[in-house]
Amino acid sequence: MASASAYFLEKVAKKIKLWEVPEDPPVKLDFGALNRLDKMSNARKLARNIQANPFRHKFVRMNRDWLIHNIAMILGGKDYIKKAGPEL
């Protein structure tokens, strides 16, 4: 009896094309959207890392000389440097 039901189920599966893989899959991935999502996620991770205190401390430690040399430009801009007196 088991072989008769297996035979019947096999015929039904073939009739409804249960195990056939279509030539063109109906679902197409938008790789551009996936890349944009990945970039957004990476940007969020980078922003989180930059806002962390260990990152800030390391950045200041590694760039101390440059920061000291350019602090007036960073905080005040070109106008500040032009208006500043001899203390700079």
C-alpha positions in Angstrom: 0.0 0.0 0.0 2.9 2.3 0.8 4.2 2.0 -2.8 0.8 3.0 -4.2 0.6 6.1 -2.2 4.2 7.0 -2.9 3.5 6.5 -6.6 0.4 8.7 -6.4 2.3 11.4 -4.5 5.1 11.3 -7.0 2.6 11.8 -9.9 1.0 14.7 -8.1 4.4 16.3 -7.4 5.3 16.0 -11.1 2.0 17.4 -12.2 2.2 20.5 -10.0 6.0 20.8 -10.8 6.8 20.7 -7.1 10.5 20.0 -7.4 11.3 22.0 -10.6 13.5 25.1 -10.2 12.2 28.0 -12.4 14.7 29.4 -15.0 14.3 33.0 -13.7 13.7 33.2 -10.0 10.7 35.4 -9.2 12.6 37.2 -6.4 15.3 39.6 -7.6 17.6 41.2 -5.1 18.3 44.9 -5.2 22.0 44.8 -4.5 22.2 48.6 -4.6 19.7 48.8 -1.7 21.6 46.2 0.2 24.9 48.2 -0.3 23.1 51.4 0.9 21.9 49.7 4.0 25.3 48.3 4.7 26.9 51.8 4.2 24.3 53.3 6.6 25.0 50.6 9.2 28.8 51.2 8.9 28.3 54.9 9.2 26.3 54.4 12.4 29.0 52.1 13.8 31.7 54.6 12.9 29.7 57.5 14.5 29.2 55.4 17.7 33.0 54.6 17.8 34.0 58.2 17.3 31.7 59.3 20.1 33.3 56.9 22.5 35.8 58.3 25.0 38.6 55.9 24.3 38.5 56.9 20.6 38.6 60.6 21.6 41.5 60.1 23.9 43.5 58.2 21.4 42.7 60.8 18.7 44.0 63.6 20.9 47.1 61.6 21.9 48.0 60.7 18.3 47.3 64.2 16.9 48.4 66.4 19.8 51.1 68.3 17.9 48.7 69.1 14.9 45.9 70.1 17.3 48.1 72.5 19.2 49.4 74.0 16.0 45.9 74.5 14.5 43.7 75.0 17.6 42.9 78.7 16.7 41.8 77.7 13.2 39.7 74.9 14.6 37.9 76.9 17.2 37.7 80.4 15.7 38.3 80.1 11.9 40.2 82.4 9.7 38.6 85.6 11.0 39.7 84.7 14.5 43.3 84.4 13.4 43.2 87.7 11.5 41.7 89.5 14.5 43.9 87.8 17.1 46.7 89.8 18.6 50.3 88.8 19.4 49.1 86.1 21.9 48.8 83.7 19.0 
